[in-house]
Amino acid sequence: MDRVVVVGASLAAVHAVEALREHGYAGDIALVGAEDVLPYDRPPLSKEALREGVEPDKLLLRDPGWYDGQGVTLRLGRTAIGLDTRDRAVVLEGGGRVPYDGVVLATGSRARTVTCGPPGAERAVRSLRSLEDAVALRQELLEARSLVVIGAGFIGLEVAATAREMGLEVTVVELAPVPLARVLGDEVGHWFRHYHAQRGVDVRCGVAVDEIERSAGNSKVRLRDGTVLSADLVVAGVGAAPATDWLAGSGLGLGDGVRCDEALRTTVPDVVAAGDVATWYNPLFDETMRVEQWNNAVIQGRHAAGTLLGGGDACAVVPYFWSDQFEARMRFVGRSNAASDVRVVESSDRRLVALFGRDSKIRGALCVNAPRQLALYRKAIEDQVHWGDVD
Ligand SMILES: Cc1cc2nc3c(=O)[nH]c(=O)nc-3n(C[C@H](O)[C@H](O)[C@H](O)COP(=O)(O)OP(=O)(O)OC[C@H]3O[C@@H](n4cnc5c(N)ncnc54)[C@H](O)[C@@H]3O)c2cc1C
């Protein structure tokens, strides 16, 4: 293998490049990225970078000189529009093909948009995925007095907390009966709702947004229950979708992301995938999953590189995720979903510890401001401890 193309220039990609070299791969590496900037870190975009200002250099994943040092040809500001698996080339927008012997797909995910109201109404609703989004949003937050956030997922709640800390009046509108309930269950969702309410965020659950209108610098958000919220700014935090549109027609197995086996091989030879875009079988949980989390992108970037060079180990990771909202340092290890049993083992105004079980095993643990417990539960999840034996 002499020519590896890494498509998507972000977290999973950088770690794939690094691991390729660590494994002794000495051939060409081309890094193709749609954004016009060097790879940077996204988690601060909804937290300190939004609150205190974005200093792009501080967010870079690697120094500018690192890419030369790794012998990487950067193709930034170039969007891949196709993967020609017959003649083995990545096809770029505006012309150009990058031939490959092996490919790492690391195109991540994109923010979903809200579509309601008259044509063009969605342009009045901001989303947050990129550095460019964060720079623009911060400027608007500085000029605004009120904000409506649509969606009480992690990014929506982080933006709500940050905006509140910046002094805005903040309302969050969520379709589900409580925030985060789909993944974390009602009790945990109630805790987060109460936590935000105590800090002045108006969290309205169980109600749909019917229409958004924008005129003269003000937005009106019409809810299904008849309420009309007026705000200077509206932000959508309604989740993300894997960036796979450019792979349609390539012959690759696609579904909710790029379909991979347990070692992150796609359905096409010499093409692997990693990070937010990859759906893979995780044997540790006996589950096919796609994970939109920082830690997963790092591990999978490295793992996919090893697989591309001939490794075949399963990518058996225990997912790990964090979220910072006001003073709440939330850490989640493992898996949870609507089918999990939930056991809240500690709950106070500042702290929360909840466990998640499935198939008689502990599968996940959520700890807010409780770092020591997290390490213990992570070990229990790795060891697949019986659900009845943990407390
Ligand atoms: C605002 C925000 C806050 C977050 N906070 C947390 C947090 O607190 N904790 C946590 O665990 N995770 C957090 N995450 C999630 C974490 O950042 C992601 O899981 C991680 O960035 C995924 O890395 P990735 O490399 O797979 O994809 P991405 O970071 O999404 O990067 C994919 C790259 O591919 C590029 N691309 C897409 N399509 C193409 C194409 N066709 N051609 C070329 N390039 C393309 C994109 O422009 C992008 O640069 C947050 C994410 C966001 C957006």
The ligand as a MOL file (V3000), in Angstrom:
LIG
                    3D

  0  0  0     0  0            999 V3000
M  V30 BEGIN CTAB
M  V30 COUNTS 53 58 0 0 0
M  V30 BEGIN ATOM
M  V30 1 C -20.3650 21.9520 19.3540 0
M  V30 2 C -19.9320 20.5520 19.6730 0
M  V30 3 C -19.6470 20.2000 20.9850 0
M  V30 4 C -19.2680 18.8920 21.2910 0
M  V30 5 N -18.9940 18.5820 22.5940 0
M  V30 6 C -18.6190 17.3200 22.9010 0
M  V30 7 C -18.3260 16.9710 24.2560 0
M  V30 8 O -18.4340 17.7880 25.1700 0
M  V30 9 N -17.9350 15.6910 24.5150 0
M  V30 10 C -17.8090 14.7540 23.5280 0
M  V30 11 O -17.4580 13.5970 23.8210 0
M  V30 12 N -18.0750 15.0570 22.2350 0
M  V30 13 C -18.4780 16.3140 21.9010 0
M  V30 14 N -18.7530 16.6390 20.5990 0
M  V30 15 C -18.6530 15.5810 19.5750 0
M  V30 16 C -17.2370 15.4510 18.9820 0
M  V30 17 O -16.6970 16.7040 18.7120 0
M  V30 18 C -17.3380 14.6030 17.7210 0
M  V30 19 O -17.7390 13.3140 18.1140 0
M  V30 20 C -16.0310 14.5510 16.9450 0
M  V30 21 O -15.6850 15.8190 16.4440 0
M  V30 22 C -16.1440 13.5600 15.7890 0
M  V30 23 O -14.9780 13.5780 15.0490 0
M  V30 24 P -14.9330 13.0770 13.5360 0
M  V30 25 O -13.5220 13.2750 13.1040 0
M  V30 26 O -15.5480 11.7390 13.4310 0
M  V30 27 O -15.9200 14.0350 12.7220 0
M  V30 28 P -16.0680 15.6170 12.6500 0
M  V30 29 O -15.3840 16.2840 13.8020 0
M  V30 30 O -17.5160 15.8770 12.4210 0
M  V30 31 O -15.2580 16.0240 11.3360 0
M  V30 32 C -15.6030 15.6080 10.0600 0
M  V30 33 C -14.8910 16.5080 9.0610 0
M  V30 34 O -15.1390 16.0060 7.7560 0
M  V30 35 C -15.4530 17.0780 6.9010 0
M  V30 36 N -16.2600 16.5710 5.7820 0
M  V30 37 C -17.5650 16.1620 5.8070 0
M  V30 38 N -17.9350 15.7410 4.5790 0
M  V30 39 C -16.8570 15.8830 3.7760 0
M  V30 40 C -16.6200 15.6250 2.4060 0
M  V30 41 N -17.5680 15.1230 1.6080 0
M  V30 42 N -15.3990 15.9010 1.8920 0
M  V30 43 C -14.4170 16.4020 2.6970 0
M  V30 44 N -14.5820 16.6660 4.0020 0
M  V30 45 C -15.7870 16.4110 4.5390 0
M  V30 46 C -16.2310 18.0280 7.7860 0
M  V30 47 O -16.2400 19.3330 7.2310 0
M  V30 48 C -15.4280 17.9340 9.0840 0
M  V30 49 O -14.3700 18.8430 9.0920 0
M  V30 50 C -19.1510 17.9340 20.2600 0
M  V30 51 C -19.4460 18.2920 18.9370 0
M  V30 52 C -19.8390 19.5820 18.6360 0
M  V30 53 C -20.1610 19.9580 17.2110 0
M  V30 END ATOM
M  V30 BEGIN BOND
M  V30 1 1 1 2
M  V30 2 1 2 3
M  V30 3 2 2 52
M  V30 4 2 3 4
M  V30 5 1 4 5
M  V30 6 1 4 50
M  V30 7 2 5 6
M  V30 8 1 6 7
M  V30 9 1 6 13
M  V30 10 2 7 8
M  V30 11 1 7 9
M  V30 12 1 9 10
M  V30 13 2 10 11
M  V30 14 1 10 12
M  V30 15 2 12 13
M  V30 16 1 13 14
M  V30 17 1 14 15
M  V30 18 1 14 50
M  V30 19 1 15 16
M  V30 20 1 16 17
M  V30 21 1 16 18
M  V30 22 1 18 19
M  V30 23 1 18 20
M  V30 24 1 20 21
M  V30 25 1 20 22
M  V30 26 1 22 23
M  V30 27 1 23 24
M  V30 28 2 24 25
M  V30 29 1 24 26
M  V30 30 1 24 27
M  V30 31 1 27 28
M  V30 32 2 28 29
M  V30 33 1 28 30
M  V30 34 1 28 31
M  V30 35 1 31 32
M  V30 36 1 32 33
M  V30 37 1 33 34
M  V30 38 1 33 48
M  V30 39 1 34 35
M  V30 40 1 35 36
M  V30 41 1 35 46
M  V30 42 1 36 37
M  V30 43 1 36 45
M  V30 44 2 37 38
M  V30 45 1 38 39
M  V30 46 1 39 40
M  V30 47 2 39 45
M  V30 48 1 40 41
M  V30 49 2 40 42
M  V30 50 1 42 43
M  V30 51 2 43 44
M  V30 52 1 44 45
M  V30 53 1 46 47
M  V30 54 1 46 48
M  V30 55 1 48 49
M  V30 56 2 50 51
M  V30 57 1 51 52
M  V30 58 1 52 53
M  V30 END BOND
M  V30 END CTAB
M  END
